[in-house]
Amino acid sequence: MSKAAEARKKLIRRHVGKAIADYAMIEDGDKVMACISGGKDSFVMLDTLLHLQRVAPVKFEVVAVNLDQKQPGFPEHVLPEYFTEKGIDYFILDKDTYSVVKEKVPEGKTTCALCSRLRRGTLYGFAEEIGATKIALGHHMDDIVETLFLNMFHQAKLKAMPPKLLADDKRNIVIRPLAYCREKDIAKVADDLNVPIIPCNLCGSQENLQRKKIKSMIAEWDTTNPGYIENIFHSLQNVSPSQLADTKLFDFEKLALDRSAEKQQHEYGGVEVSSSSCSSSLPFEGQQSKIVKIHHVKFESQEVK
């Protein structure tokens, strides 16, 4: 492997190691179920986890799991041969979710959402069967930022995909070790590793058109404003609830003035009044300010007719 390829692999490993440390993704004694779709992201994630398994100060297991959803033309031999050649512990699961998706989703509509939900349910259940304590998925920084914008634009929600997630029923923990990695860097490492990539369009479904638009937007930003995507992701780690507008996250109702402390001098503060139409005079210098009590009034929203 060339020096450039080694450098690319080290970059991915450094990002993954930091993400794992920052979010306590993997602990001593964990059994990590690495979900391998056959795409570039999951292959690179698996390679990195296996490397960390060898060098990390904590001991943990890694087992690769692929769900064969019985899509027509799926090359069933590719992953078992790859895992066997590399000496990787693995399971291939058979579940005909393809037929369910085709039955439920109208012709021409995107099948990805239902397909993902069915796949997730199967993998969650299997993780318990084998005693896996963490489920590793191959989502990266671009996926997380794309999901943020998709939810903002189409669901009116400030929501993305967290690097670590406790399932609603609290029976599984999902981790995303590639959360700090850019897709373009992952693609280069996948090429360096020469992994047998299996395409994700075997079911005939077109890529979600809305996500495709977001990808195009992000690609343009990468060209015209390098660093934007990283900054957007880091903003998810640096949230100020008081500067947003969600009343469930911040109690705006109880905000109250308090002028009892000594007044601080503000930069560019202080003015001279040259004229005024107000009858009340300004407080004279040295006047003691008091706490101003605000009486909160509940306003009922009324429909405008």
For each residue, the residues with C-beta under 8 A, 3 or more apart:
1: 5 6 9 192
2: 5 6
3: 6 7
4: 7 8
5: 1 2 8 9 189 192
6: 1 2 3 9 10
7: 3 4 10 11
8: 4 5 11 12 185 188 189 192
9: 1 5 6 12 13 189 192
10: 6 7 13 14
11: 7 8 14 15 185
12: 8 9 15 16 44 48 178 181 185 186 189
13: 9 10 16 17 48 51 52
14: 10 11 17 18
15: 11 12 18 19 178 180 181
16: 12 13 19 20 45 48 49 52 177 178 180 181
17: 13 14 20 21 52
18: 14 15 21 22 180
19: 15 16 22 23 25 163 176 177 178 179 180
20: 16 17 23 24 25 26 52 175 177
21: 17 18 24
22: 18 19 163
23: 19 20 163 164 175 179
24: 20 21 27 164
25: 19 20 134 163 164 175 177
26: 20 30 32 52 56 58 60 134 175
27: 24 30 58 60
28: 58 59 60
29: 58 59 60 133
30: 26 27 58 60 61 133 134
31: 60 61 63 130 131 132 133 134
32: 26 49 60 61 62 63 132 133 134 135 136 175
33: 63 65 123 126 127 130 132 134 135 136
34: 42 45 46 49 62 63 64 65 136
35: 42 65 66 67 123 135 136 137 138
36: 42 43 46 64 65 66 79 90
37: 41 42 66 138 198 200
38: 42 43 66 78 79 196 197 198 200
39: 42 43 138 197 198 200
40: 43 44 186 187 190 195 197
41: 37 44 45 138 139 140 178 183 186 190
42: 34 35 36 37 38 39 45 46 137 138
43: 36 38 39 40 46 47 190 193 195 197
44: 12 40 41 47 48 138 178 186 189 190 193 195
45: 16 34 41 42 48 49 136 137 138 177 178
46: 34 36 42 43 49 50 62 64 88
47: 43 44 50 51 189 193 195
48: 12 13 16 44 45 51 52 177 178
49: 16 32 34 45 46 52 53 62 136 177
50: 46 47 53 54 62 88
51: 13 47 48 54 55
52: 13 16 17 20 26 48 49 55 56
53: 49 50 56 60 61 62
54: 50 51
55: 51 52
56: 26 52 53 59 60
57:
58: 26 27 28 29 30
59: 28 29 56
60: 26 27 28 29 30 31 32 53 56
61: 30 31 32 53 89
62: 32 34 46 49 50 53 88 89
63: 31 32 33 34 89 90 91 130 132
64: 34 36 46 79 83 88 89 90 91
65: 33 34 35 36 90 91 92 93 123 126
66: 35 36 37 38 79 90 91 92 93
67: 35 93 95 97 119 122 123
68: 74 76 92 93 94 95
69: 74 95 96 97 98 115 118 119 203
70: 74 94 95 96 97 98 99
71: 74 98 202 203
72: 98 202 203
73: 202
74: 68 69 70 71 198 202
75: 78 198
76: 68 79 80 92
77: 80 81
78: 38 75 81 82 196 198
79: 36 38 64 66 76 82 83 90 92 196 198
80: 76 77 83 84 90 92
81: 77 78 84 85
82: 78 79 85 86 88 195 196
83: 64 79 80 86 88 89 90
84: 80 81 87 88
85: 81 82
86: 82 83
87: 84
88: 46 50 62 64 82 83 84
89: 61 62 63 64 83
90: 36 63 64 65 66 79 80 83
91: 63 64 65 66 126 130
92: 65 66 68 76 79 80
93: 65 66 67 68 122 123 126
94: 68 70
95: 67 68 69 70 118 122
96: 69 70 99 100
97: 67 69 70 100 101 115 118 119 122
98: 69 70 71 72 101 102 203
99: 70 96 102 103
100: 96 97 103 104 114 118
101: 97 98 104 105 111 114 115 118 203
102: 98 99 105 111 203
103: 99 100
104: 100 101 114
105: 101 102 109 110 111 114
106: 109
107:
108:
109: 105 106
110: 105 113 205 206 207 208 209
111: 101 102 105 114 115 203 205
112: 115 116 205 207 208
113: 110 116 117 208
114: 100 101 104 105 111 117 118
115: 69 97 101 111 112 118 119 203 205
116: 112 113 119 120
117: 113 114 120 121
118: 69 95 97 100 101 114 115 121 122
119: 67 69 97 115 116 122 123
120: 116 117 123 124
121: 117 118 124 125
122: 67 93 95 97 118 119 125 126
123: 33 35 65 67 93 119 120 126 127 135
124: 120 121 127 128 135 167 171 172
125: 121 122 128 129
126: 33 65 91 93 122 123 129 130 132
127: 33 123 124 130 132 135 172
128: 124 125 131 132 171 172
129: 125 126
130: 31 33 63 91 126 127
131: 31 128
132: 31 32 33 63 126 127 128 135
133: 29 30 31 32 173
134: 25 26 30 31 32 33 173 174 175
135: 32 33 35 123 124 127 132 172 173 174 175
136: 32 33 34 35 45 49 174 175 176 177
137: 35 42 45 174 175 176
138: 35 37 39 41 42 44 45 176 178
139: 41 143 144 161 176 178 179
140: 41 143 144 176 178 179 181 182 183 186
141: 144 145 178 179 180 181 182 183 229 230 233
142: 145 146 182 183 215 218 229
143: 139 140 146 147 161 183
144: 139 140 141 147 148 160 161 176 179 233 236
145: 141 142 148 149 160 218 229 232 233
146: 142 143 149 150 211 214 215 218
147: 143 144 150 151 159 160 161
148: 144 145 151 152 158 159 160 232 236
149: 145 146 152 153 214 217
150: 146 147 153 154 155 210 211 214
151: 147 148 154 155 157 158 159 160
152: 148 149 155 156 157 158
153: 149 150 210 214
154: 150 151 210
155: 150 151 152 159
156: 152
157: 151 152
158: 148 151 152 244 246
159: 147 148 151 155
160: 144 145 147 148 151 236
161: 139 143 144 147 165 176
162: 165 176
163: 19 22 23 25 175 176 179
164: 23 24 25 173 174 175 176
165: 161 162 173 174 175
166: 170 172 173
167: 124 170 171 172 173 174
168:
169: 172
170: 166 167
171: 124 128 167
172: 124 127 128 135 166 167 169
173: 133 134 135 164 165 166 167
174: 134 135 136 137 164 165 167
175: 20 23 25 26 32 134 135 136 137 163 164 165
176: 19 136 137 138 139 140 144 161 162 163 164 179
177: 16 19 20 25 45 48 49 136
178: 12 15 16 19 41 44 45 48 138 139 140 141 181 186
179: 19 23 139 140 141 144 163 176
180: 15 16 18 19 141
181: 12 15 16 140 141 178 185 186
182: 140 141 142 185 186 229 230
183: 41 140 141 142 143 186 187
184: 187 188 222
185: 8 11 12 181 182 188 189
186: 12 40 41 44 140 178 181 182 183 189 190
187: 40 183 184 190 191
188: 8 184 185 191 192
189: 5 8 9 12 44 47 185 186 192 193
190: 40 41 43 44 186 187 193 195 197
191: 187 188 194
192: 1 5 8 9 188 189
193: 43 44 47 189 190
194: 191
195: 40 43 44 47 82 190
196: 38 78 79 82
197: 38 39 40 43 190
198: 37 38 39 74 75 78 79 202
199: 202
200: 37 38 39
201: 204 205 206 207
202: 71 72 73 74 198 199
203: 69 71 72 98 101 102 111 115
204: 201
205: 110 111 112 115 201
206: 110 201 209
207: 110 112 201 211 212
208: 110 112 113 211 212
209: 110 206 212 213
210: 150 153 154 213 214
211: 146 150 207 208 214 215
212: 207 208 209 215 216
213: 209 210 216 217
214: 146 149 150 153 210 211 217 218
215: 142 146 211 212 218 219
216: 212 213 219 220
217: 149 213 214 220 221
218: 142 145 146 214 215 221 222 229
219: 215 216 222 223
220: 216 217 223 224
221: 217 218 224 225 228 229
222: 184 218 219 225 226 228 229
223: 219 220 226
224: 220 221
225: 221 222 228
226: 222 223
227: 230 231
228: 221 222 225 231 232
229: 141 142 145 182 218 221 222 232 233
230: 141 182 227 233 234
231: 227 228 234 235
232: 145 148 228 229 235 236
233: 141 144 145 229 230 236 237
234: 230 231 237 238
235: 231 232 238 239
236: 144 148 160 232 233 239
237: 233 234
238: 234 235
239: 235 236 244
240: 243 244
241: 244 246 249 250
242: 250
243: 240
244: 158 239 240 241 249 250
245:
246: 158 241 249 250
247: 250 251 252 253
248:
249: 241 244 246
250: 241 242 244 246 247
251: 247 254 255
252: 247 255
253: 247 296
254: 251
255: 251 252
256: 291 292 293 294
257: 291 292 294
258: 261 291 292
259: 263 289 290 291 292
260: 289 290 291
261: 258
262:
263: 259 289
264:
265: 269 270
266: 269
267:
268:
269: 265 266
270: 265
271:
272:
273: 276 282
274:
275:
276: 273
277:
278:
279:
280:
281: 284
282: 273
283: 287 289
284: 281 287
285:
286:
287: 283 284
288:
289: 259 260 263 283
290: 259 260
291: 256 257 258 259 260
292: 256 257 258 259
293: 256
294: 256 257
295:
296: 253
297:
298:
299:
300:
301:
302:
303:
304:
305:
